[in-house]
Structures are given as structure tokens and as C-alpha cells.
């Protein structure tokens, strides 16, 4: 896997963690083997947590219909 693909994977795993909670896949130790990958994971987690309130609001609006 090239460096860009590794960073994208780390970001996606962080996003998954922020959206669905931690598990053995999205928090696997290999993701944190380099500081760049750790930062990408943290950015993904942060992005998911920012998106979550908007998604919950949209979900609640759909349930009210």
C-alpha cells in the first residue's frame, strides 16, 4: 500500500470509529505505527464527530414524519 493509500485508510478507520464507536478494526495498532497515520486517524474521527449532530438531527426529522 502506498503512503497516500495508508493515510486514506487511517482517515477512514478514524471516521468509522467516530461514527460507530471503537472496535478491533478501526483502532488496530498498525494504524498508529506512524505519526502521520495517527494524525489522519484523529482527523477522520473528528470529522465523524462533527457530522454526527447533523446526522442525528436529520434522522429525528425523518422519524417525526
Protein Blocks (a to p, Z undefined) as FASTA:
>chain_A
ZZklmmmmmmmmmmmmmmnopafklmgfklmmpfklmmmmmmmmmmmmmmmmmmmmmmmm
mmmZZ
